[in-house]
Amino acid sequence: MINNRNMTNQRIGDSAPNIRPELKDIAMNGSTDEPIASPAQRLIMFERMLLIRRVEERLGADFRAGKLIAGVHLYSGQEAVGVGVCQHLRESDWIASNHRGHGHFLAKGGDVRAMMAEIHAKVTGVCKGMGGTMHVADLSRGILGANGIVGGGISLICGSAYSQALQGAGGVSVAFFGDGASTQGVMSEALNLSALWKLPMIFVCENNLFSEFSRSETVVAGRIVDRAAAYGVPGVQVDGNDLDAVWAAAAQAVARARAGQGPSFIEAFTYRMAGHVEAETGFLQGAQYRSGDEVQSWAQRDPILRARTRLLEGAQATEAALAAIEARVAGEVEAAVQFAIDSPPPPPEQALQFMFA
Ligand SMILES: Cc1ncc(C[n+]2csc(CCOP(=O)(O)OP(=O)(O)O)c2C)c(N)n1
């Protein structure tokens, strides 16, 4: 049962020790009448999160081995946000992403082989090898794409939400962006317009506590979610490493958008387990911007391990069933990498094919 009255100034989460005080606060204020994902949905989401993690791990390893043509911004650690939100979306709904876009692409149902080939700049890639890691897009599945312009996806999603509002068919548009992007002017413009025109838009801020190598508190003034309140847009803060909490918050936001009640804002606290970009060790030259202890403390709150434990504790899956999923995902990733390696690069004449209309 979806309860929209929880959308204002609510905090949804699970008990979570060893975390920052404000997250503990969020974790302790869970409402009791949240909607709950079914066991079948939880299993689907577990598999999707695992696929994202294994893809990102493989891309990181392949980058370090010199097998990729560009640095990749990995989504490891943040999987519960993309998956918990996208589980509510239809293929015809739209999402827009940021530079950390592989996870959003896969969470929305993008094809892993076509994404892998795109990242390897092969003609079989989802953008024919012309876009690469920061432009994985598939319009046929409602994926407007990753985006190298911080905050760029927020304005794109405003446009798709406007078209959905005109169509009146209950479509929803979701913008995923980081805490750093929330400081861009475009977020205020989008909040204003979407509130004014009651657009079916959901702002999902993945607050992973860093903007590149700067801690969020040195870049962002105040609480990000409070910016939504200034425009009368209901907002929630959630523990973004808690799949159930993200799923519950997204259930309410999506229902509100489909019912024509306007935009919602979700600020999901999470942590990126990888570097800002896989190439960073080269240009940081040994400089540290976060401690090993901090990374370790977040590893203990791994969203995939937490989802796995809950499935087992709730008797919703057996070890054998989860092991079968893990083996299937490993095979899928291996097949995607092989597909990318075996595919040819784009032919030279393609370079001009998509330049002019
Ligand atoms: C308009 C713009 N400004 C600056 C950059 C450089 N830049 C790339 S990623 C990034 C940090 C973004 O931080 P955040 O939005 O929190 O996302 P995260 O990397 O933490 O996922 C910056 C400043 C850019 N790509 N585009």
The ligand as an ORCA input file, in Angstrom:
! r2SCAN-3c Opt
* xyz 1 1
  C      29.442     21.293    -15.552
  C      30.610     20.479    -15.043
  N      31.401     20.982    -14.062
  C      32.440     20.263    -13.596
  C      32.715     19.025    -14.121
  C      33.895     18.204    -13.566
  N      33.369     17.133    -12.702
  C      33.214     15.877    -13.168
  S      32.567     14.840    -12.010
  C      32.526     16.072    -10.876
  C      32.028     15.786     -9.462
  C      30.585     15.468     -9.422
  O      30.223     15.128     -8.119
  P      28.826     14.541     -7.807
  O      27.776     15.241     -8.582
  O      28.670     14.503     -6.344
  O      28.885     13.063     -8.401
  P      29.820     11.845     -7.955
  O      31.052     11.916     -8.824
  O      30.124     11.993     -6.524
  O      29.030     10.634     -8.266
  C      32.988     17.267    -11.388
  C      33.074     18.520    -10.639
  C      31.894     18.548    -15.150
  N      32.086     17.355    -15.712
  N      30.820     19.284    -15.582
*
